[in-house]
Amino acid sequence: MIRQRVQWRAEDVLGGFFAEQHRLATGSRSQRLLTAEADLRACLEAVAAGLLDPNEHALVALEHEFHPDGAVARVALAADLLTVIPVWLDDPRWHGEEQADRMLRIRLAEPLMEWIVRLPGIGDVGRAAWRVDAAVRHETWLLRQERESARRDAA
């Protein structure tokens, strides 16, 4: 019997994870989720050059010919998102308009990482998952520092 290894794509994860998040969201959180997802997808597109191998770049080019939106997410592996999430958290381009947007992204990162890690057949992603965890802790610390600084400045 031949066992086939499942190749989870970033699109599979993003679609499933954010659909579940949207199902549970109401009000402003729902809108913030839309922008968080769009920013994560844009971040994936922005860092794709360093993630994808030459064959995957060729696939992205083909995907762009037929349906350009989301081509990288359809080609990139789910595990690649573990490399993208710390960039998404760290780079101010992806923080959102308000502090609440940034807080939401920080809160989404660990459940998203856990979603990926629990995929059947995902393989060894321990180091990449650790980097996501470290990025979450770092961004939480930075946000706390910024709040304390703003309180001191206001006093």
GROMACS elastic network, one bead per residue, 0.5 to 0.9 nm:
[ bonds ]
;  ai    aj funct       b0    kb
    5   121     6  0.65055   500
    5   122     6  0.87946   500
    6   120     6  0.77493   500
    6   121     6  0.61494   500
    6   122     6  0.77078   500
    7    77     6  0.69660   500
    7    78     6  0.80370   500
    7   121     6  0.79531   500
    7   122     6  0.76502   500
    8    11     6  0.83283   500
    8    12     6  0.65096   500
    8    13     6  0.75470   500
    8    76     6  0.87672   500
    8    77     6  0.58648   500
    8    78     6  0.53354   500
    8    79     6  0.79522   500
    8   116     6  0.89903   500
    8   119     6  0.79439   500
    8   120     6  0.89231   500
    8   121     6  0.84773   500
    8   122     6  0.72389   500
    9    12     6  0.53106   500
    9    13     6  0.67664   500
    9    14     6  0.88647   500
    9    73     6  0.69048   500
    9    74     6  0.60712   500
    9    75     6  0.64169   500
    9    76     6  0.57468   500
    9    79     6  0.80290   500
    9    80     6  0.87031   500
   10    13     6  0.52354   500
   10    14     6  0.60647   500
   10    15     6  0.83746   500
   10    72     6  0.82635   500
   10    74     6  0.63422   500
   10    75     6  0.73494   500
   10    76     6  0.55650   500
   10    77     6  0.51754   500
   10    79     6  0.74984   500
   10    80     6  0.72487   500
   10    81     6  0.65139   500
   11    14     6  0.51280   500
   11    15     6  0.57486   500
   11    16     6  0.82514   500
   11    70     6  0.77955   500
   11    72     6  0.85058   500
   11    74     6  0.51845   500
   11    75     6  0.80367   500
   11    76     6  0.79638   500
   11    77     6  0.83919   500
   11    78     6  0.75499   500
   12    15     6  0.54094   500
   12    16     6  0.60872   500
   12    17     6  0.83872   500
   12    73     6  0.84004   500
   12    74     6  0.79206   500
   12    78     6  0.74769   500
   13    16     6  0.52620   500
   13    17     6  0.57551   500
   13    18     6  0.82165   500
   13    78     6  0.62956   500
   13    81     6  0.88071   500
   13   112     6  0.83043   500
   13   115     6  0.76685   500
   13   116     6  0.69355   500
   14    17     6  0.52817   500
   14    18     6  0.58341   500
   14    19     6  0.80985   500
   14    37     6  0.76938   500
   14    40     6  0.89162   500
   14    41     6  0.83260   500
   14    73     6  0.83016   500
   14    78     6  0.85631   500
   14   112     6  0.85180   500
   15    18     6  0.56281   500
   15    19     6  0.59186   500
   15    20     6  0.86127   500
   16    19     6  0.52066   500
   16    20     6  0.62931   500
   16    21     6  0.87198   500
   17    20     6  0.53262   500
   17    21     6  0.63446   500
   17    22     6  0.87724   500
   17   111     6  0.87756   500
   17   112     6  0.68204   500
   17   115     6  0.73145   500
   18    22     6  0.59603   500
   18    23     6  0.83908   500
   18    33     6  0.76061   500
   18    34     6  0.84510   500
   18    37     6  0.70856   500
   18   112     6  0.89339   500
   19    22     6  0.51270   500
   19    23     6  0.61239   500
   19    24     6  0.88347   500
   20    23     6  0.50924   500
   20    24     6  0.66063   500
   20    25     6  0.88373   500
   21    24     6  0.53756   500
   21    25     6  0.62288   500
   21    30     6  0.83483   500
   21    33     6  0.76209   500
   22    26     6  0.78418   500
   22    29     6  0.85779   500
   22    30     6  0.60571   500
   22    33     6  0.70504   500
   22    34     6  0.82949   500
   23    26     6  0.83786   500
   23    30     6  0.88488   500
   24    30     6  0.86038   500
   25    28     6  0.84368   500
   25    29     6  0.59063   500
   25    30     6  0.51468   500
   25    31     6  0.89421   500
   25    33     6  0.82616   500
   26    29     6  0.58565   500
   26    30     6  0.53154   500
   26    31     6  0.84894   500
   27    30     6  0.56260   500
   27    31     6  0.71284   500
   28    31     6  0.51939   500
   28    32     6  0.61600   500
   28    33     6  0.85682   500
   29    33     6  0.60111   500
   29    34     6  0.86573   500
   29   101     6  0.88604   500
   29   104     6  0.83302   500
   30    33     6  0.51263   500
   30    34     6  0.65008   500
   31    34     6  0.51485   500
   31    35     6  0.65996   500
   31    36     6  0.86845   500
   32    35     6  0.52481   500
   32    36     6  0.60314   500
   32    37     6  0.85641   500
   32    96     6  0.84830   500
   32   100     6  0.83836   500
   32   101     6  0.61692   500
   32   104     6  0.76456   500
   33    37     6  0.60097   500
   33    38     6  0.84346   500
   33   101     6  0.84600   500
   33   104     6  0.78713   500
   33   105     6  0.85299   500
   34    37     6  0.53012   500
   34    38     6  0.61797   500
   34    39     6  0.85947   500
   35    39     6  0.59568   500
   35    40     6  0.84837   500
   35    96     6  0.74861   500
   35   101     6  0.83928   500
   36    39     6  0.51079   500
   36    40     6  0.61326   500
   36    41     6  0.86061   500
   36    94     6  0.78896   500
   36    95     6  0.83277   500
   36    96     6  0.73679   500
   36   101     6  0.73756   500
   36   102     6  0.86831   500
   36   104     6  0.78722   500
   36   105     6  0.64578   500
   36   108     6  0.89962   500
   37    40     6  0.50906   500
   37    41     6  0.61716   500
   37    42     6  0.85393   500
   38    41     6  0.51459   500
   38    42     6  0.61203   500
   38    43     6  0.85456   500
   39    43     6  0.59784   500
   39    44     6  0.85193   500
   39    88     6  0.77030   500
   39    93     6  0.84059   500
   39    94     6  0.56455   500
   39    95     6  0.83363   500
   39    96     6  0.80443   500
   40    44     6  0.61727   500
   40    45     6  0.86510   500
   40    84     6  0.79727   500
   40    85     6  0.75445   500
   40    88     6  0.62016   500
   40    94     6  0.73210   500
   41    44     6  0.50459   500
   41    45     6  0.63280   500
   41    46     6  0.86602   500
   41    70     6  0.75024   500
   41    72     6  0.86198   500
   41    73     6  0.72368   500
   42    45     6  0.50200   500
   42    46     6  0.61308   500
   42    47     6  0.87788   500
   42    70     6  0.89163   500
   42    94     6  0.85058   500
   43    47     6  0.62685   500
   43    48     6  0.84101   500
   43    84     6  0.70025   500
   43    85     6  0.85101   500
   43    87     6  0.75378   500
   43    88     6  0.61008   500
   43    93     6  0.87070   500
   43    94     6  0.72550   500
   44    47     6  0.54126   500
   44    48     6  0.58561   500
   44    51     6  0.89823   500
   44    72     6  0.73007   500
   44    73     6  0.73083   500
   44    76     6  0.87232   500
   44    80     6  0.86894   500
   44    81     6  0.74180   500
   44    84     6  0.60635   500
   44    85     6  0.86064   500
   44    88     6  0.83743   500
   45    48     6  0.52140   500
   45    49     6  0.81589   500
   45    70     6  0.81847   500
   45    71     6  0.85348   500
   45    72     6  0.60517   500
   45    73     6  0.77461   500
   46    49     6  0.74619   500
   47    50     6  0.58370   500
   47    51     6  0.66743   500
   47    84     6  0.72876   500
   47    87     6  0.85901   500
   48    52     6  0.58603   500
   48    57     6  0.85310   500
   48    72     6  0.70668   500
   48    76     6  0.80345   500
   48    84     6  0.89038   500
   49    52     6  0.59824   500
   49    53     6  0.82709   500
   49    57     6  0.78481   500
   50    53     6  0.81574   500
   51    76     6  0.79950   500
   51    80     6  0.69631   500
   51    83     6  0.82297   500
   51    84     6  0.88716   500
   52    55     6  0.78927   500
   52    56     6  0.55657   500
   52    57     6  0.61373   500
   52    72     6  0.89801   500
   52    75     6  0.86440   500
   52    76     6  0.68983   500
   52    77     6  0.89836   500
   52    80     6  0.86690   500
   53    56     6  0.52909   500
   53    57     6  0.62608   500
   53    58     6  0.87941   500
   54    58     6  0.62933   500
   54    59     6  0.87367   500
   55    58     6  0.50802   500
   55    59     6  0.63650   500
   55    60     6  0.87421   500
   56    60     6  0.61621   500
   56    61     6  0.86040   500
   56    72     6  0.87718   500
   56    75     6  0.64970   500
   56    76     6  0.74471   500
   57    60     6  0.50124   500
   57    61     6  0.62770   500
   57    62     6  0.87602   500
   57    72     6  0.85411   500
   57    75     6  0.84741   500
   58    61     6  0.50821   500
   58    62     6  0.64119   500
   58    63     6  0.86775   500
   59    62     6  0.50614   500
   59    63     6  0.60700   500
   59    64     6  0.85325   500
   59    71     6  0.85616   500
   59    72     6  0.87659   500
   59    75     6  0.68223   500
   60    64     6  0.60403   500
   60    65     6  0.87100   500
   60    68     6  0.86669   500
   60    71     6  0.56440   500
   60    72     6  0.58297   500
   60    74     6  0.81274   500
   60    75     6  0.63556   500
   60    76     6  0.88094   500
   61    64     6  0.51158   500
   61    65     6  0.65923   500
   61    68     6  0.87173   500
   61    71     6  0.80896   500
   62    65     6  0.52358   500
   62    66     6  0.68615   500
   62    67     6  0.87671   500
   62    71     6  0.86306   500
   63    66     6  0.53897   500
   63    67     6  0.58235   500
   63    68     6  0.63201   500
   63    69     6  0.88608   500
   63    70     6  0.86937   500
   63    71     6  0.53906   500
   63    72     6  0.81757   500
   63    74     6  0.81643   500
   63    75     6  0.83131   500
   64    67     6  0.52387   500
   64    69     6  0.73487   500
   64    70     6  0.84589   500
   64    71     6  0.58459   500
   64    72     6  0.86745   500
   65    68     6  0.63872   500
   67    70     6  0.77528   500
   67    71     6  0.69131   500
   68    71     6  0.55106   500
   68    72     6  0.87707   500
   69    72     6  0.83797   500
   69    73     6  0.89738   500
   70    73     6  0.52299   500
   70    74     6  0.63509   500
   70    75     6  0.88906   500
   71    74     6  0.52236   500
   71    75     6  0.64922   500
   71    76     6  0.86800   500
   72    75     6  0.51643   500
   72    76     6  0.57524   500
   73    76     6  0.53342   500
   73    77     6  0.78249   500
   73    78     6  0.85705   500
   74    77     6  0.81165   500
   76    79     6  0.82560   500
   76    80     6  0.63771   500
   76    81     6  0.81483   500
   77    80     6  0.52626   500
   77    81     6  0.73704   500
   78    81     6  0.55716   500
   78    82     6  0.76962   500
   78   116     6  0.66700   500
   78   122     6  0.80457   500
   79    82     6  0.55105   500
   79    83     6  0.75287   500
   79   116     6  0.68611   500
   79   117     6  0.81043   500
   79   122     6  0.72037   500
   79   123     6  0.86706   500
   79   125     6  0.69483   500
   79   128     6  0.81500   500
   80    83     6  0.53597   500
   80    84     6  0.65743   500
   80    85     6  0.89559   500
   80   128     6  0.88302   500
   81    85     6  0.59618   500
   81   113     6  0.82725   500
   81   116     6  0.83226   500
   82    85     6  0.55034   500
   82    86     6  0.74426   500
   82   112     6  0.88932   500
   82   113     6  0.66240   500
   82   116     6  0.80210   500
   82   125     6  0.81306   500
   82   128     6  0.55786   500
   82   129     6  0.62198   500
   82   131     6  0.79048   500
   82   132     6  0.65121   500
   83    86     6  0.64357   500
   83    87     6  0.74050   500
   83   128     6  0.63312   500
   83   129     6  0.85249   500
   83   131     6  0.79543   500
   83   132     6  0.77444   500
   84    87     6  0.52963   500
   84    88     6  0.61754   500
   84    89     6  0.87582   500
   84   132     6  0.89182   500
   85    89     6  0.62058   500
   85    90     6  0.85857   500
   85   109     6  0.67457   500
   85   112     6  0.88863   500
   85   113     6  0.83094   500
   85   132     6  0.64559   500
   85   135     6  0.83244   500
   86    89     6  0.50828   500
   86    90     6  0.60069   500
   86    91     6  0.84742   500
   86   109     6  0.84387   500
   86   131     6  0.70895   500
   86   132     6  0.55747   500
   86   133     6  0.86822   500
   86   134     6  0.84630   500
   86   135     6  0.54330   500
   86   136     6  0.76703   500
   87    90     6  0.50466   500
   87    91     6  0.57257   500
   87    94     6  0.85192   500
   87   135     6  0.86088   500
   88    91     6  0.58395   500
   88    92     6  0.82003   500
   88    93     6  0.81357   500
   88    94     6  0.56255   500
   88    95     6  0.75521   500
   88   105     6  0.82963   500
   89    92     6  0.78293   500
   89    94     6  0.69605   500
   89    95     6  0.68269   500
   89   102     6  0.78742   500
   89   105     6  0.68465   500
   89   106     6  0.66783   500
   89   109     6  0.80934   500
   89   135     6  0.70822   500
   89   136     6  0.74879   500
   89   139     6  0.69341   500
   90    93     6  0.87423   500
   90    94     6  0.79273   500
   90    95     6  0.79271   500
   90   135     6  0.75136   500
   90   138     6  0.88868   500
   90   139     6  0.70167   500
   91    94     6  0.59095   500
   91    95     6  0.70514   500
   92    95     6  0.50643   500
   92    96     6  0.78982   500
   93    96     6  0.73625   500
   94   102     6  0.82029   500
   94   105     6  0.89013   500
   95    98     6  0.78619   500
   95    99     6  0.79692   500
   95   101     6  0.65082   500
   95   103     6  0.85761   500
   95   105     6  0.74631   500
   96    99     6  0.75641   500
   96   100     6  0.82837   500
   96   101     6  0.51231   500
   96   102     6  0.59397   500
   96   105     6  0.86954   500
   97   100     6  0.83110   500
   97   101     6  0.64923   500
   97   102     6  0.80808   500
   98   101     6  0.52942   500
   98   102     6  0.67974   500
   98   103     6  0.88817   500
   99   102     6  0.51286   500
   99   103     6  0.61894   500
   99   104     6  0.86254   500
   99   143     6  0.85758   500
  100   104     6  0.61166   500
  100   105     6  0.86918   500
  101   104     6  0.51561   500
  101   105     6  0.64070   500
  101   106     6  0.88185   500
  102   105     6  0.51608   500
  102   106     6  0.63577   500
  102   107     6  0.86835   500
  102   143     6  0.86808   500
  103   106     6  0.51287   500
  103   107     6  0.61800   500
  103   108     6  0.86136   500
  103   140     6  0.81281   500
  103   143     6  0.81688   500
  104   108     6  0.60528   500
  104   109     6  0.86535   500
  105   108     6  0.50418   500
  105   109     6  0.61822   500
  106   109     6  0.54022   500
  106   110     6  0.76674   500
  106   135     6  0.87450   500
  106   136     6  0.58935   500
  106   137     6  0.87413   500
  106   139     6  0.70798   500
  106   140     6  0.71381   500
  107   110     6  0.66571   500
  107   111     6  0.76302   500
  107   136     6  0.80543   500
  108   111     6  0.56577   500
  108   112     6  0.60548   500
  108   113     6  0.85759   500
  109   112     6  0.51875   500
  109   113     6  0.60765   500
  109   114     6  0.86501   500
  109   132     6  0.72240   500
  109   133     6  0.81622   500
  109   135     6  0.89375   500
  109   136     6  0.69322   500
  110   114     6  0.60954   500
  110   115     6  0.84844   500
  110   129     6  0.88032   500
  110   132     6  0.71772   500
  110   133     6  0.66606   500
  110   136     6  0.73179   500
  111   115     6  0.60476   500
  111   116     6  0.86739   500
  112   116     6  0.63619   500
  112   117     6  0.86825   500
  113   116     6  0.51901   500
  113   117     6  0.61544   500
  113   118     6  0.86603   500
  113   129     6  0.64191   500
  113   132     6  0.70851   500
  113   133     6  0.83283   500
  114   117     6  0.50013   500
  114   118     6  0.60763   500
  114   119     6  0.87420   500
  114   129     6  0.81535   500
  115   118     6  0.54566   500
  115   119     6  0.66745   500
  116   119     6  0.54422   500
  116   122     6  0.75368   500
  116   125     6  0.89977   500
  116   129     6  0.89710   500
  117   120     6  0.83802   500
  117   122     6  0.67513   500
  117   123     6  0.83495   500
  117   124     6  0.85539   500
  117   125     6  0.69023   500
  117   126     6  0.81293   500
  117   129     6  0.75089   500
  118   121     6  0.86433   500
  118   122     6  0.75290   500
  119   122     6  0.55276   500
  119   123     6  0.88031   500
  120   123     6  0.82122   500
  122   125     6  0.75075   500
  123   126     6  0.89244   500
  124   127     6  0.81152   500
  124   128     6  0.89405   500
  125   128     6  0.54165   500
  125   129     6  0.60672   500
  125   130     6  0.86054   500
  126   129     6  0.50813   500
  126   130     6  0.61047   500
  126   131     6  0.87202   500
  127   130     6  0.50079   500
  127   131     6  0.63550   500
  127   132     6  0.88379   500
  128   131     6  0.50915   500
  128   132     6  0.64909   500
  128   133     6  0.87950   500
  129   132     6  0.50951   500
  129   133     6  0.63025   500
  129   134     6  0.86596   500
  130   133     6  0.50001   500
  130   134     6  0.61229   500
  130   135     6  0.85426   500
  131   135     6  0.60346   500
  131   136     6  0.85635   500
  132   135     6  0.50244   500
  132   136     6  0.61824   500
  132   137     6  0.86818   500
  133   136     6  0.51616   500
  133   137     6  0.63526   500
  133   138     6  0.86462   500
  134   137     6  0.51521   500
  134   138     6  0.60694   500
  134   139     6  0.85691   500
  135   139     6  0.59796   500
  135   140     6  0.83736   500
  136   139     6  0.52391   500
  136   140     6  0.60255   500
  136   141     6  0.85342   500
  137   140     6  0.51049   500
  137   141     6  0.61657   500
  137   142     6  0.86631   500
  138   141     6  0.50860   500
  138   142     6  0.61804   500
  138   143     6  0.86287   500
  139   143     6  0.60586   500
  139   144     6  0.84992   500
  140   143     6  0.51777   500
  140   144     6  0.62129   500
  140   145     6  0.86602   500
  141   144     6  0.50943   500
  141   145     6  0.62063   500
  141   146     6  0.86909   500
  142   145     6  0.50078   500
  142   146     6  0.61706   500
  142   147     6  0.86447   500
  143   146     6  0.50710   500
  143   147     6  0.62298   500
  143   148     6  0.86634   500
  144   147     6  0.51560   500
  144   148     6  0.62257   500
  144   149     6  0.85977   500
  145   148     6  0.51439   500
  145   149     6  0.61014   500
  145   150     6  0.85803   500
  146   149     6  0.50755   500
  146   150     6  0.61317   500
  146   151     6  0.86222   500
  147   150     6  0.50760   500
  147   151     6  0.61890   500
  147   152     6  0.86548   500
  148   151     6  0.50592   500
  148   152     6  0.61978   500
  148   153     6  0.85864   500
  149   152     6  0.51019   500
  149   153     6  0.61146   500
  149   154     6  0.85575   500
  150   153     6  0.50481   500
  150   154     6  0.60851   500
  150   155     6  0.86714   500
  151   154     6  0.50944   500
  151   155     6  0.62630   500
  152   155     6  0.52185   500
